[in-house]
Amino acid sequence: MTIAIEERLLLLEEQHNINFGLMDGRAYTATLFVSPDGDNSDGTILRKAFQTINAALDAASTDANDLTLIYISPHATYYDINLTGT
């Protein structure tokens, strides 16, 4: 699983408005949002953002061919990230 985490507040309403890729030429297969102001439903847009990074990581694909981009809102003052395993 490859996950890119970037801290930035976006004023985007739809996930498909994002068009990013990495230097190796692969495109992101999913984009998730994390914000304490989200409703914690599915993370696909800012108002539906997950409220924790761990929730977004749980929702990210574990397929080696997928690349998930996670945007983290700067509104949160503290994020507790607990990652275990590979």
mmCIF file of the C-alpha atoms, coordinates in Angstrom:
data_MODEL
# 
_entry.id   MODEL 
# 
loop_
_atom_site.group_PDB 
_atom_site.id 
_atom_site.type_symbol 
_atom_site.label_atom_id 
_atom_site.label_alt_id 
_atom_site.label_comp_id 
_atom_site.label_asym_id 
_atom_site.label_entity_id 
_atom_site.label_seq_id 
_atom_site.pdbx_PDB_ins_code 
_atom_site.Cartn_x 
_atom_site.Cartn_y 
_atom_site.Cartn_z 
_atom_site.occupancy 
_atom_site.B_iso_or_equiv 
_atom_site.pdbx_formal_charge 
_atom_site.auth_seq_id 
_atom_site.auth_comp_id 
_atom_site.auth_asym_id 
_atom_site.auth_atom_id 
_atom_site.pdbx_PDB_model_num 
ATOM 1  C CA . MET A 1 1  ? 0.000   0.000  0.000   1.00 0.00 ? 1  MET A CA 1 
ATOM 2  C CA . THR A 1 2  ? 1.352   3.448  -0.925  1.00 0.00 ? 2  THR A CA 1 
ATOM 3  C CA . ILE A 1 3  ? -0.194  6.456  0.736   1.00 0.00 ? 3  ILE A CA 1 
ATOM 4  C CA . ALA A 1 4  ? 0.697   10.101 0.182   1.00 0.00 ? 4  ALA A CA 1 
ATOM 5  C CA . ILE A 1 5  ? -0.298  12.394 3.007   1.00 0.00 ? 5  ILE A CA 1 
ATOM 6  C CA . GLU A 1 6  ? -0.387  16.132 2.417   1.00 0.00 ? 6  GLU A CA 1 
ATOM 7  C CA . GLU A 1 7  ? -1.591  18.783 4.832   1.00 0.00 ? 7  GLU A CA 1 
ATOM 8  C CA . ARG A 1 8  ? -3.750  21.271 2.990   1.00 0.00 ? 8  ARG A CA 1 
ATOM 9  C CA . LEU A 1 9  ? -7.277  22.612 3.249   1.00 0.00 ? 9  LEU A CA 1 
ATOM 10 C CA . LEU A 1 10 ? -9.123  22.282 -0.024  1.00 0.00 ? 10 LEU A CA 1 
ATOM 11 C CA . LEU A 1 11 ? -12.311 24.017 -0.995  1.00 0.00 ? 11 LEU A CA 1 
ATOM 12 C CA . LEU A 1 12 ? -13.282 21.276 -3.394  1.00 0.00 ? 12 LEU A CA 1 
ATOM 13 C CA . GLU A 1 13 ? -16.698 19.708 -3.509  1.00 0.00 ? 13 GLU A CA 1 
ATOM 14 C CA . GLU A 1 14 ? -16.043 16.694 -5.719  1.00 0.00 ? 14 GLU A CA 1 
ATOM 15 C CA . GLN A 1 15 ? -13.178 14.233 -5.696  1.00 0.00 ? 15 GLN A CA 1 
ATOM 16 C CA . HIS A 1 16 ? -13.060 14.133 -9.501  1.00 0.00 ? 16 HIS A CA 1 
ATOM 17 C CA . ASN A 1 17 ? -11.976 17.795 -9.529  1.00 0.00 ? 17 ASN A CA 1 
ATOM 18 C CA . ILE A 1 18 ? -8.538  16.665 -8.388  1.00 0.00 ? 18 ILE A CA 1 
ATOM 19 C CA . ASN A 1 19 ? -5.992  15.712 -11.008 1.00 0.00 ? 19 ASN A CA 1 
ATOM 20 C CA . PHE A 1 20 ? -2.666  14.823 -9.430  1.00 0.00 ? 20 PHE A CA 1 
ATOM 21 C CA . GLY A 1 21 ? 0.006   12.218 -9.979  1.00 0.00 ? 21 GLY A CA 1 
ATOM 22 C CA . LEU A 1 22 ? 3.381   11.268 -8.624  1.00 0.00 ? 22 LEU A CA 1 
ATOM 23 C CA . MET A 1 23 ? 6.816   11.629 -10.148 1.00 0.00 ? 23 MET A CA 1 
ATOM 24 C CA . ASP A 1 24 ? 6.875   7.981  -11.201 1.00 0.00 ? 24 ASP A CA 1 
ATOM 25 C CA . GLY A 1 25 ? 3.932   8.650  -13.521 1.00 0.00 ? 25 GLY A CA 1 
ATOM 26 C CA . ARG A 1 26 ? 1.319   6.749  -11.541 1.00 0.00 ? 26 ARG A CA 1 
ATOM 27 C CA . ALA A 1 27 ? -1.966  8.500  -10.948 1.00 0.00 ? 27 ALA A CA 1 
ATOM 28 C CA . TYR A 1 28 ? -3.781  8.468  -7.639  1.00 0.00 ? 28 TYR A CA 1 
ATOM 29 C CA . THR A 1 29 ? -6.544  5.880  -7.664  1.00 0.00 ? 29 THR A CA 1 
ATOM 30 C CA . ALA A 1 30 ? -8.336  7.409  -4.675  1.00 0.00 ? 30 ALA A CA 1 
ATOM 31 C CA . THR A 1 31 ? -8.367  10.669 -2.755  1.00 0.00 ? 31 THR A CA 1 
ATOM 32 C CA . LEU A 1 32 ? -9.539  10.908 0.834   1.00 0.00 ? 32 LEU A CA 1 
ATOM 33 C CA . PHE A 1 33 ? -10.001 13.888 3.142   1.00 0.00 ? 33 PHE A CA 1 
ATOM 34 C CA . VAL A 1 34 ? -9.441  14.198 6.905   1.00 0.00 ? 34 VAL A CA 1 
ATOM 35 C CA . SER A 1 35 ? -10.918 17.090 8.884   1.00 0.00 ? 35 SER A CA 1 
ATOM 36 C CA . PRO A 1 36 ? -12.431 17.500 12.342  1.00 0.00 ? 36 PRO A CA 1 
ATOM 37 C CA . ASP A 1 37 ? -15.252 19.377 10.584  1.00 0.00 ? 37 ASP A CA 1 
ATOM 38 C CA . GLY A 1 38 ? -16.189 16.443 8.323   1.00 0.00 ? 38 GLY A CA 1 
ATOM 39 C CA . ASP A 1 39 ? -19.163 14.186 9.001   1.00 0.00 ? 39 ASP A CA 1 
ATOM 40 C CA . ASN A 1 40 ? -16.904 11.088 9.127   1.00 0.00 ? 40 ASN A CA 1 
ATOM 41 C CA . SER A 1 41 ? -18.975 9.265  6.504   1.00 0.00 ? 41 SER A CA 1 
ATOM 42 C CA . ASP A 1 42 ? -16.743 8.306  3.570   1.00 0.00 ? 42 ASP A CA 1 
ATOM 43 C CA . GLY A 1 43 ? -13.942 10.870 3.175   1.00 0.00 ? 43 GLY A CA 1 
ATOM 44 C CA . THR A 1 44 ? -14.575 11.435 -0.532  1.00 0.00 ? 44 THR A CA 1 
ATOM 45 C CA . ILE A 1 45 ? -15.195 15.186 -0.230  1.00 0.00 ? 45 ILE A CA 1 
ATOM 46 C CA . LEU A 1 46 ? -14.357 17.732 2.456   1.00 0.00 ? 46 LEU A CA 1 
ATOM 47 C CA . ARG A 1 47 ? -17.798 17.858 4.072   1.00 0.00 ? 47 ARG A CA 1 
ATOM 48 C CA . LYS A 1 48 ? -17.780 14.028 4.266   1.00 0.00 ? 48 LYS A CA 1 
ATOM 49 C CA . ALA A 1 49 ? -14.195 13.943 5.547   1.00 0.00 ? 49 ALA A CA 1 
ATOM 50 C CA . PHE A 1 50 ? -13.020 11.334 7.995   1.00 0.00 ? 50 PHE A CA 1 
ATOM 51 C CA . GLN A 1 51 ? -12.385 12.837 11.409  1.00 0.00 ? 51 GLN A CA 1 
ATOM 52 C CA . THR A 1 52 ? -9.206  10.849 12.045  1.00 0.00 ? 52 THR A CA 1 
ATOM 53 C CA . ILE A 1 53 ? -6.204  9.853  9.984   1.00 0.00 ? 53 ILE A CA 1 
ATOM 54 C CA . ASN A 1 54 ? -6.622  6.274  11.152  1.00 0.00 ? 54 ASN A CA 1 
ATOM 55 C CA . ALA A 1 55 ? -10.144 6.176  9.684   1.00 0.00 ? 55 ALA A CA 1 
ATOM 56 C CA . ALA A 1 56 ? -8.751  7.384  6.343   1.00 0.00 ? 56 ALA A CA 1 
ATOM 57 C CA . LEU A 1 57 ? -5.946  4.822  6.479   1.00 0.00 ? 57 LEU A CA 1 
ATOM 58 C CA . ASP A 1 58 ? -8.484  2.084  7.189   1.00 0.00 ? 58 ASP A CA 1 
ATOM 59 C CA . ALA A 1 59 ? -10.477 3.197  4.127   1.00 0.00 ? 59 ALA A CA 1 
ATOM 60 C CA . ALA A 1 60 ? -7.416  3.390  1.860   1.00 0.00 ? 60 ALA A CA 1 
ATOM 61 C CA . SER A 1 61 ? -6.861  0.565  -0.581  1.00 0.00 ? 61 SER A CA 1 
ATOM 62 C CA . THR A 1 62 ? -4.387  -2.144 0.387   1.00 0.00 ? 62 THR A CA 1 
ATOM 63 C CA . ASP A 1 63 ? -3.862  -3.180 -3.237  1.00 0.00 ? 63 ASP A CA 1 
ATOM 64 C CA . ALA A 1 64 ? -0.207  -2.720 -4.237  1.00 0.00 ? 64 ALA A CA 1 
ATOM 65 C CA . ASN A 1 65 ? -1.301  -1.215 -7.562  1.00 0.00 ? 65 ASN A CA 1 
ATOM 66 C CA . ASP A 1 66 ? -3.487  1.452  -5.956  1.00 0.00 ? 66 ASP A CA 1 
ATOM 67 C CA . LEU A 1 67 ? -2.252  4.825  -4.766  1.00 0.00 ? 67 LEU A CA 1 
ATOM 68 C CA . THR A 1 68 ? -4.329  6.732  -2.223  1.00 0.00 ? 68 THR A CA 1 
ATOM 69 C CA . LEU A 1 69 ? -3.811  10.457 -1.589  1.00 0.00 ? 69 LEU A CA 1 
ATOM 70 C CA . ILE A 1 70 ? -4.965  11.696 1.817   1.00 0.00 ? 70 ILE A CA 1 
ATOM 71 C CA . TYR A 1 71 ? -5.477  15.420 2.393   1.00 0.00 ? 71 TYR A CA 1 
ATOM 72 C CA . ILE A 1 72 ? -5.323  16.514 6.028   1.00 0.00 ? 72 ILE A CA 1 
ATOM 73 C CA . SER A 1 73 ? -7.056  19.722 7.047   1.00 0.00 ? 73 SER A CA 1 
ATOM 74 C CA . PRO A 1 74 ? -4.851  22.156 8.977   1.00 0.00 ? 74 PRO A CA 1 
ATOM 75 C CA . HIS A 1 75 ? -7.753  22.878 11.374  1.00 0.00 ? 75 HIS A CA 1 
ATOM 76 C CA . ALA A 1 76 ? -6.852  19.999 13.650  1.00 0.00 ? 76 ALA A CA 1 
ATOM 77 C CA . THR A 1 77 ? -4.308  20.791 16.311  1.00 0.00 ? 77 THR A CA 1 
ATOM 78 C CA . TYR A 1 78 ? -3.342  17.177 16.992  1.00 0.00 ? 78 TYR A CA 1 
ATOM 79 C CA . TYR A 1 79 ? -3.493  13.913 15.106  1.00 0.00 ? 79 TYR A CA 1 
ATOM 80 C CA . ASP A 1 80 ? -2.639  10.636 16.799  1.00 0.00 ? 80 ASP A CA 1 
ATOM 81 C CA . ILE A 1 81 ? -1.332  8.279  14.132  1.00 0.00 ? 81 ILE A CA 1 
ATOM 82 C CA . ASN A 1 82 ? -0.921  4.682  15.223  1.00 0.00 ? 82 ASN A CA 1 
ATOM 83 C CA . LEU A 1 83 ? 0.383   2.495  12.410  1.00 0.00 ? 83 LEU A CA 1 
ATOM 84 C CA . THR A 1 84 ? 1.394   -1.112 12.849  1.00 0.00 ? 84 THR A CA 1 
ATOM 85 C CA . GLY A 1 85 ? 2.269   -3.832 10.390  1.00 0.00 ? 85 GLY A CA 1 
ATOM 86 C CA . THR A 1 86 ? 3.473   -3.462 6.822   1.00 0.00 ? 86 THR A CA 1 
# 
